[in-house]
Amino acid sequence: MLDAATEVLRVHGPSEIKARVIADAVGGSTIAIYHHFGGVPELVDAVVARGFTDLLSRFESTGTLAGDPAAELFAMALMTRDLAHSNAHLYDLMFGLSTRGTYRTLAAGHASPSARFKACYALFIGACQRLIDTGRVGLTDADSVAGELWSAVHGFVTLEAAGHFSEHSAPLESILRPLAERILIGMGDDPQRVEHSAHAALDWARQRAASQGART
């Protein structure tokens, strides 16, 4: 049911996640949804929770680049973009950018987007701290560095997913990469080192994609 709801969300958006639609997709009864999840809002919530688990796994995979924290951060940006590319509606729901169709918001007590993102963001802040510790930037507050960099990443990913860069043949190269490089240079990093880190992250992402493609 989670897989079916995720696919309906990807193709049709949150308003189409309905008990009958999901039940038909899995060849079961609507009763099963209420039995296992409690209702459609809870099913949507479970889909969102799994989305954050997926994003955390993607962020953790960038740990192989920890020796180059700028490359690690750029790789996290690429992993965020990949998730949004695979399911833009899910990304919207994860970060509270779209409504859940005709279904009411879950009651207080359920994890908020910021709380669920906390584990992912901790990895992001950790990479920012390593960036500071290696002397690559002139700032000393990892939280502030992370806030600025994440704002840029999330802004780009959100705008691209909404189709604002559709006229760009390669928005990754024409927008995200130079944006990230300029921010790091503005923070005090060396332009050549920044360029090297960007290359390393892109190579890592290509190798990861090729490896996953081979496994499937």
C-alpha positions in Angstrom: 0.0 0.0 0.0 2.9 2.4 0.7 4.4 1.6 -2.7 1.0 2.1 -4.4 0.4 5.4 -2.5 3.9 6.6 -3.4 3.3 5.9 -7.1 -0.2 7.6 -7.1 1.4 10.6 -5.5 4.2 10.7 -8.1 1.9 10.5 -11.0 -1.3 12.3 -9.9 -0.4 14.3 -6.8 -1.7 14.2 -3.2 -5.4 14.8 -4.1 -5.6 11.4 -5.7 -4.4 9.4 -2.7 -7.9 8.0 -1.9 -8.8 4.8 -0.2 -10.5 3.3 -3.2 -7.7 4.3 -5.6 -5.0 2.6 -3.4 -7.2 -0.4 -2.7 -7.7 -0.9 -6.4 -4.0 -0.5 -7.1 -3.1 -3.3 -4.7 -6.1 -5.5 -5.4 -7.4 -5.3 -1.9 -10.1 -3.7 0.2 -10.3 -0.2 1.5 -10.7 -1.7 5.0 -7.1 -2.8 4.9 -6.0 0.8 4.7 -7.9 1.7 7.9 -6.7 -1.5 9.6 -3.0 -0.9 8.9 -2.8 2.8 8.9 -5.9 4.2 10.6 -6.9 6.3 7.6 -5.8 8.0 4.4 -4.1 10.9 6.2 -2.0 8.4 8.2 -1.2 6.6 5.0 0.1 9.8 3.5 2.0 10.5 6.6 3.7 7.1 6.3 4.7 7.8 2.7 6.2 11.1 3.8 8.1 9.4 6.7 9.5 6.9 4.3 10.6 9.7 2.0 12.7 11.2 4.8 14.2 7.7 5.5 15.1 7.6 1.8 16.7 11.0 2.0 18.6 10.1 5.1 20.0 7.0 3.3 21.0 9.2 0.4 22.8 11.7 2.7 24.6 8.9 4.5 25.9 7.5 1.2 27.8 10.8 0.7 30.0 9.9 3.7 32.6 8.5 1.4 33.4 12.1 0.4 33.9 13.2 4.0 37.6 13.9 3.3 36.4 16.7 1.0 33.5 18.4 2.9 32.7 20.7 0.0 32.3 17.7 -2.3 30.2 16.0 0.4 27.9 19.0 0.7 27.5 19.3 -3.1 26.7 15.5 -3.2 24.0 16.0 -0.6 22.6 18.7 -2.9 22.6 16.3 -5.8 20.9 13.6 -3.7 18.2 16.1 -2.7 17.7 17.0 -6.3 17.5 13.3 -7.3 14.8 12.7 -4.7 12.8 15.6 -6.0 13.3 14.4 -9.6 12.0 10.9 -8.7 8.8 12.2 -7.0 8.3 16.0 -7.0 4.9 15.7 -5.2 6.6 13.7 -2.4 9.3 16.3 -2.0 6.6 19.0 -1.8 4.8 17.0 1.0 8.0 16.3 2.8 8.8 20.0 3.2 5.3 21.2 3.6 5.0 23.0 0.3 1.7 21.4 -0.9 -1.6 20.4 0.7 -2.7 16.9 1.2 -5.6 17.2 -1.2 -9.0 17.0 0.5 -7.6 15.4 3.6 -7.2 17.3 6.8 -3.8 17.9 8.3 -2.8 15.3 11.0 -3.4 16.2 14.6 -0.7 17.7 16.8 1.8 15.1 18.0 2.8 13.8 14.6 6.3 14.7 13.5 6.6 18.0 11.6 8.7 18.3 8.4 11.5 20.1 10.3 11.5 17.4 13.0 11.7 14.6 10.4 14.4 16.4 8.5 16.5 16.8 11.7 18.6 13.6 11.1 19.4 14.6 7.5 20.1 18.1 8.5 22.5 16.9 11.3 24.6 15.2 8.6 24.5 18.4 6.6 25.6 20.5 9.6 28.4 17.9 10.2 29.8 18.4 6.7 29.6 22.2 7.3 31.6 21.8 10.5 34.2 19.8 8.6 34.3 22.6 6.0 35.1 25.0 8.8 37.6 22.7 10.6 39.6 22.3 7.4 39.9 26.1 7.1 38.3 26.2 3.7 35.8 28.9 4.7 36.3 31.9 7.0 33.2 31.4 9.0 33.0 29.7 12.4 29.3 28.9 12.9 28.4 25.6 11.2 24.6 26.2 11.8 24.8 29.5 9.9 26.8 28.0 7.1 24.3 25.1 6.9 21.4 27.4 6.9 22.7 29.5 4.0 23.8 26.5 1.9 20.5 24.5 2.5 18.4 27.6 1.6 20.2 27.7 -1.7 19.9 23.9 -2.3 16.2 23.8 -1.3 15.4 26.9 -3.3 16.9 25.5 -6.4 15.4 22.1 -6.1 11.9 23.5 -5.4 12.1 25.9 -8.3 13.4 23.3 -10.7 10.7 20.8 -9.6 8.1 23.4 -10.3 9.4 23.8 -13.8 10.9 27.3 -13.5 14.1 26.2 -15.2 12.5 24.3 -18.0 14.1 26.5 -20.6 17.6 25.6 -19.4 19.0 22.5 -21.1 21.2 21.6 -18.1 20.1 23.6 -15.0 22.5 21.5 -12.8 25.5 22.9 -14.7 24.0 26.4 -15.5 22.4 27.2 -12.2 23.0 24.9 -9.2 26.7 24.3 -9.7 27.8 27.9 -10.2 25.4 29.0 -7.4 27.0 26.6 -5.0 30.5 27.5 -6.1 29.9 31.2 -5.7 28.5 30.8 -2.2 31.5 28.8 -1.1 33.9 31.2 -2.7 32.1 34.0 -1.0 32.5 32.2 2.3 36.3 32.2 1.7 37.0 29.0 -0.1 39.6 28.8 -2.9 38.0 28.9 -6.4 40.2 26.0 -7.7 39.5 23.8 -4.7 35.7 24.6 -5.0 35.9 23.5 -8.7 37.7 20.4 -7.8 35.1 19.5 -5.1 32.3 20.0 -7.6 33.9 17.7 -10.1 34.5 15.1 -7.3 30.8 15.2 -6.3 29.6 14.9 -9.8 31.9 12.0 -10.5 30.7 10.3 -7.3 27.1 10.8 -8.2 27.6 9.4 -11.7 29.4 6.3 -10.3 26.6 5.8 -7.7 23.9 6.0 -10.4 25.8 3.6 -12.6 26.2 1.2 -9.7 22.6 1.3 -8.8 21.6 0.9 -12.4 23.8 -2.2 -12.7 22.1 -3.7 -9.5 18.7 -3.2 -11.0 
